[in-house]
Every structure is written in C-alpha cells, then in structure tokens.
Amino acid sequence: MFPTTPQARIDPISPANLLDPPAKNQAARFAPDFGQRVLLTVDTEEEFDWDADFRRDGYGLDHARWIGKFQQFCEGLGVVPVYLVDWPIANSQVAREIIGSAVHAGKAEVGVQLHPWVNPPHEEDINVQNSFAGNLPAELEREKFCRLRDLVEMSFGSVPRIYRAGRYGLGPDTAAMLSDNGIAIDSSVRAHFDYSDAHGPNYSHHPAEPYWCSENRSLLELPLTTVYWGMLRRQGTQLFPLVGKFPKLGGIFSRLGLLERIALTPEGVTIDEAIRGLDMAIDDGLPVIVLSFHSPSLIPGCTPYVRDHEDLDEFYDWFRAVFHYCQKAGVRPTTIEEIMQAVVLR
C-alpha cells in the first residue's frame, strides 16, 4: 500500500499541479493479477436547483433515506460503492446511519467531496467562480477541506482515503493539500471535459488512465472515465474541442460514427452509449473504469436526469446492464482498498 499520511511521505517532493496534464512517465501500473476493474463512485451531496444561483442554505436532503435502497441494490450486484460525501450529507443523521452501517460491514467505502458554498468557514463570496474550490485562496480551500475530512471520519467511523472536488474543481494547490492530509487518491479529473468557460478547470487533454501526481508516488489520480468513440476517436483529444463549439456538427459526427464523447455515468448517457464506451475502455486496456453519478438522482425530481419514476427505473436498469456487461467481459468490481494494494510503487 502506498503512503497516505504526512509521516509516511517518502521525500519532500511536492505533488504536481493537477490542472496540468501528466507526463507519460506518470502513468500508474498495477499488479499483473489486477486485470481490468470497475469502480462505482457516488457524488453524495445535498439537493439543490442546478439552474439557480449557488446559496449556503435552502438545500434538501430528502433523498438520503433512498441511499439505503441503492446500497441494497449494489450489494445484490456484488458492488462496493464509494460514497464521496460533502458537508450536508456528513451532517445528516439518516446518511450517517445508512452509509455508516454499510461501511462498517465492509460493503461500502467513504470519501470526501467538497462543495465550498455549503462548507465552512464561509469567508468567500458565493458565485460561479468560487463554486470551484480550487479557485479559492489556498488557505481557505485547505481549511474547508480539513474541516470536512475530519467530519467525515467522525460521522462514518472510517478514515477517508479518496477525494473528489465538487464540480471537479481542482486548483494548483489541491494536490499538496491532499497529500498533507492523508488522502491517497484524487478522483476529481473528468477526462476530456473543459469547464473553463465557467471559470473552472480544463481537462480536455487529461487522460482517462490513472497516473501519479508526484515523483514520490504518494498521491494517485483516478480520473472519471470518459472515452472517445468513432472512426476518429484516436484524434478525439484534438478534434472534439473544435467540434464541440458547433453542436450541430457534433451531432453529425456522432450519427456518422466519426466521433462521440461518452462519459460513463447514467446521467444523460443511454445504456447503448455506455456499452460502446465500455468497449472502448476495455479495448484500450484501461485498468480502472470509474463510474459516477450524483446521489440526488436516486429520487425523481431532484436532478435533470431522473424526472419521474420511469426515469428512476431506467436509472437502475443502466447499472444492471453495465455491470452485467462488465462481468461478461471479465471486468470485476473493485474498491479503493484493492486499488491501493494493487498499484505498483516502483
């Protein structure tokens, strides 16, 4: 297992700026018997209006009790979900009981997700730019994170080893902050996506493969899986940002089988699209396929992706199909613990 505490740091080399794409020599390798695995991550967060301005109050937690149904569903599939919880969820007694009991039983894992606008200390102005934690002053980002990390450990009785910035909002100082506070894995990079128009990070040139964030290999980046599909997919990194500026052109490229970007999430991605995306990830030998979604999608009406009970049924069908396909392809579910044990340090 690689070092995860300040005392276990191998040397004083600072982690890289996670906003920068990694060099080829930063690619992570795994033990030969690890094969290809799939990891299910859940951005476990409060309910809020995605189309409204950010605010510190007025959010909901009605979906928290529905997490229990999803947890039972995962156990039926033999999947150990990773709940990346933010401040409101970590303060929810219902969430604490449901997620905590699963964690204690070894049937779930817990990590940290920072939504700065609802996470104390509340010192910044609330706006779109500051909704990306990495845009905050380094000291404020760190203080918010440390308070949340400590709360997560207290609430769920487990030391969190994985982090995801809300809205994928990494900053130049995030990697050092995580390494200094016992986080072993970051999973904030959404490969092939660009949020710079909203003052967020640009990951359009970041790979989907796991990679090390520092020379001493104390922090592993585990990007959310997004792949390019189509005859031009090998040129996707160069072409898609250009095609994406013209929505109609992107639709034409997709219908002609030339180029399509597929994120492995049930939110806005059909089963057929996900299967095509899985094929690409498997063919490329991606060692860890990272699935993700937002926990408010577990009840109708809280996200644009699950509007009614029919959508919710399709949501669960998506996971059934994806994990069944992975099973047929020999891609087994994995956990943070297994990843930490299997990654090669030297």
Buried (B, 14 or more C-beta within 10 A) or exposed (E): EBBBBEEEBEEEEBBBBBBEBBEEEBEBBBEEEBBBBBBBBBBBBBBBEEEEEBEEEEBBBEBBBBBBEBBEBBBEBEBBBBBBBBBBBBBBEBBBBBBBBBBEEEBBBBBBBBBBBBBEEEEBEBEEEBBBBBBBEBEBBBBBBEBBBBBBBEBBEBBBBBBBBBBBBBBBBBBBBBBBBBBBBBBBBBBBBBBEEEBBBBBBBBBBBBBBBBBBBBBBBBBBBBBBBBEBBEEBBEBBBEBBEEEEEBEEBBEEEBBBBBBBBBBEBEBEBBEBBBBBBBEBEBBBBBBBBBBBBBBBBBBEBBEEEEBBEBBBEBBEBBBEBBBEBEBBBBBBEBBBEBBEEE
